[in-house]
Amino acid sequence: MDRDFLDNISCMGESMKLTEVIQARTSVRKYKESPSVGNDIIRKLIELGMRAPSPKNRQPWQVIHVTGMEKDHF
């Protein structure tokens, strides 16, 4: 494996080592009431997620983006 890959990872505009990225990962169990993620960011994340490998290229994912009252019922 290329050693340079382990040393230079760009994460949210910051250059970090891969080990730093892994160690900085956290789990979130409480979310803010007001959404702070714009539709353009959500769309980009979905597009990037669609590039993830899947078994036999089946691409089995389904995405539902709900807002407003629908979100409250979800």
C-alpha positions as CSV (number, residue, x, y, z in Angstrom):
1,M,0.0,0.0,0.0
2,D,1.2,3.5,-0.8
3,R,2.5,5.1,2.3
4,D,1.6,8.6,1.0
5,F,-2.1,7.5,0.9
6,L,-2.0,6.9,4.7
7,D,-0.4,10.2,5.4
8,N,-2.5,12.6,3.3
9,I,-6.2,12.3,3.5
10,S,-8.5,15.3,2.8
11,C,-11.4,15.3,5.2
12,M,-13.9,18.2,5.2
13,G,-11.3,20.5,3.8
14,E,-8.6,19.5,6.3
15,S,-5.5,17.4,5.5
16,M,-5.3,14.6,8.0
17,K,-3.6,11.2,8.4
18,L,-5.8,8.2,7.8
19,T,-5.2,7.1,11.4
20,E,-6.4,10.6,12.6
21,V,-9.6,10.3,10.5
22,I,-10.3,6.9,12.0
23,Q,-9.6,7.9,15.5
24,A,-11.6,11.1,15.2
25,R,-14.8,9.2,14.2
26,T,-17.7,9.6,16.6
27,S,-21.2,8.3,17.0
28,V,-24.1,10.8,17.3
29,R,-27.2,9.8,19.2
30,K,-28.7,13.2,19.7
31,Y,-29.4,15.5,16.8
32,K,-30.3,19.1,16.6
33,E,-33.9,20.1,16.1
34,S,-33.3,22.3,13.1
35,P,-31.7,20.8,10.0
36,S,-28.3,22.3,9.2
37,V,-27.7,20.3,6.0
38,G,-28.8,21.8,2.8
39,N,-30.5,19.8,0.0
40,D,-27.4,20.3,-2.2
41,I,-25.2,18.5,0.4
42,I,-27.8,15.7,0.8
43,R,-27.9,15.3,-3.0
44,K,-24.1,15.1,-3.2
45,L,-23.9,12.5,-0.4
46,I,-26.5,10.4,-2.1
47,E,-24.6,10.6,-5.4
48,L,-21.3,9.6,-3.7
49,G,-23.0,6.8,-1.9
50,M,-24.3,5.4,-5.2
51,R,-20.7,4.9,-6.2
52,A,-20.1,2.5,-3.4
53,P,-19.5,-1.1,-4.5
54,S,-22.2,-3.6,-4.2
55,P,-22.3,-7.4,-4.6
56,K,-22.5,-8.3,-8.3
57,N,-23.1,-4.6,-9.0
58,R,-26.8,-5.0,-7.9
59,Q,-26.9,-1.5,-6.3
60,P,-29.7,-2.5,-3.9
61,W,-30.0,0.9,-2.2
62,Q,-33.1,3.0,-1.9
63,V,-33.1,6.5,-0.5
64,I,-36.1,8.4,0.8
65,H,-35.5,12.0,1.8
66,V,-38.4,13.4,3.9
67,T,-38.9,16.9,5.3
68,G,-41.5,18.9,7.2
69,M,-44.5,17.0,8.5
70,E,-43.5,13.7,6.8
71,K,-40.3,13.8,8.7
72,D,-42.1,14.3,12.0
73,H,-44.3,11.2,11.3
74,F,-41.2,9.2,10.3
